[in-house]
Amino acid sequence: MEVLTQTIVNGIVLASIYILVALGFALIFSVMQVLNFAHGAIYMAGAYVCYFWGTTFGLPPWAAIVMSAVVLAVFGMLLERFCFRILEKDFNRTLMFALALIVMLQTAADVTVGAYVKRVPSVLPGLIRIGGSITMSKERIIACVIAVFLLLAVTLLIKKTLLGRQMRGVAQDRDAASLHGINVHRIAGIAFGLSAGLAAVAGGLMGSIISLNTYMGDAMLVKAITLVIIAGMGSLGGLLVSGLIVGFIDAVLPIFIGGAGSEVVAFACAIVILLIRPSGLFGQET
Amino acid sequence: MNDREKGNGQVIGRYGVVAVVAAFLLLLPWLPKVGPYFLHVCILILTYIIATSSLRTIYVSGQASVGHAAFMGIGAYTSAILSMRLGWSPWLTILIGAAGTTIVATLSGYLFSRLRAIYFSMVTLFFGVAVEALMRSWVSLTGGRSGLVGFPGIGVLSVPGIGEINFAASKTPYYYLMLLLTFFTLLVLYRIERSRTGMNWMAIAQSPLVASSIGISETKFRMLAFGVGCFFAGLAGACYGHYSGVLSSSSFSLMPSIYLVIYMLLGGMSHFAGPVIGVVVLVAIPEIFRSLKEYAPFVFGVIMLLVIFLMPQGLAGLMQSGKVWYEKTFRRGAL
């Protein structure tokens, strides 16, 4: 019973963080038609910036996460303005720039903090007791709560506000949106900033659960791509389902067949889903 | 303009350049100041040239694969495990490794051929990551996380007329072996690309719909491109495995695959020589700056940024526009 509950909670925590990262990846893809392979590196940078704010500048952990989100959001907007906008409509060069960004960010993290094992200070240390015998660390619960809250906020932003409608308009048809007086570049900049900010928050939250290393972004990038592909490009609601599927596979399977084995199963599942439904579980047929 | 119309000087000049390059490559191990480490880097470069050129063949057919290193891994592990468990000669197992890679690639290429564009890229990405995770989790066969050690090197080869070549004694025989393989690979890939098959690949890359409307079987030719590309990847992986003597699954994971894509894109995908130039520049220049230690990858990044923003066609494109500039400035009459 105890193991079961903990596994379920772990699954939800992992799923919510995966969804945060994947949401940003999907947002950039649908608004800008850019496969941002550097998204994992931005997530890693978010965790490291959070570590910096927390230790070197001594901010309280929650403020560190907020500040790292702000820093990375500004960084993302600058990237959009000065790099991705110049390379617009050139798929190969955009891809290459994202890859160059991975190299630069990983090296920067290696040089500044070093490859030693680091950990972001926890937002809420300590354990919580649920119903007698089950204990959970509070930071996992709080990570999950923050992630779910952010997901709701972003979903509301996209579905209900004018900005969100403009984003969806640009995603649907860039030229038509531009003809209707939407500043496409401004929307792309905001989307990029939002996506980088979300990745930074996810990095900060994950950084207090597991330890930091410079390659943490690679695994997360693959996870984000898996989520987006399984859900189908452009389906936000689908991310929720695919996030829960992947989160639970990651939480449950390692108990039975070990970490690497569960990865084999997870990616085999992703391949099979992609082969059966090429546009994802919830994507529109194109 | 073909050779007959050109002046004798130009033809001699071109063959002269080829002869000088060939002589340089052949005599490289005997040049002064060339130590074992230098040769090691050269062998690395040659391995990557084979892998990246074969990756380009797959891209020519319009398939943007992001899991090429995994196929190198399949070749390397197949060859290493066969030679270790069954005691077969590495010469045989390298071929079996390459053939095995081709079979896996053709089968998966058939399955993946219904996916196009980025969906194909993503499925190859998943395939690559899954293969790497399999290598890590199958501890009894592959050694798992700690890597596979203890399989034989190529050993001693006795060639009639030359005598015995001891591969274990120095890196020079391996260098010549890789040089020969690279030459063979480039020749085969170039011939295929310039043949009717290559034209069909390019047609499919431009428009699968139009290509199939004029009777080019998309599935067949995409499978062929994937199989041919992965054959050479498996070959390169198997040879490199026997050369280094250690196999670790992390050298075949996502990032190595992405690096192969970087080499290719940076060299210039539209030119056959692109991957060769990309690999030489991107492997050699960071080696020159090796004394910078942890800052060295910045050099790599800066080269990439320079190429991205200043040379839209990649490094090979620079070569071509340099040629045009030279002709314009110095040989006004010749154009």
Interface residues (C-beta under 8 A of the other chain):
Chain A: L35 F37 I86 L87 D90 N92 R93 L95 M96 F97 L99 A100 I102 V103 M104 Q106 T107 D110 V111 Y215 D218 L221 V222 I225 T226 I229 I257 G258 G259 A260 G261 E263 V264 F267 A268 A270 I271 L274 L275 P278 S279
Chain B: L111 F112 R114 L115 I118 Y119 M122 V123 L125 F126 F127 V129 A130 A133 L134 R136 S137 G144 R145 S253 L254 M255 I258 V261 I262 L265 L266 M269 E294 Y295 P297 F298 F300 G301 M304 L305 V307 I308 F309 P312
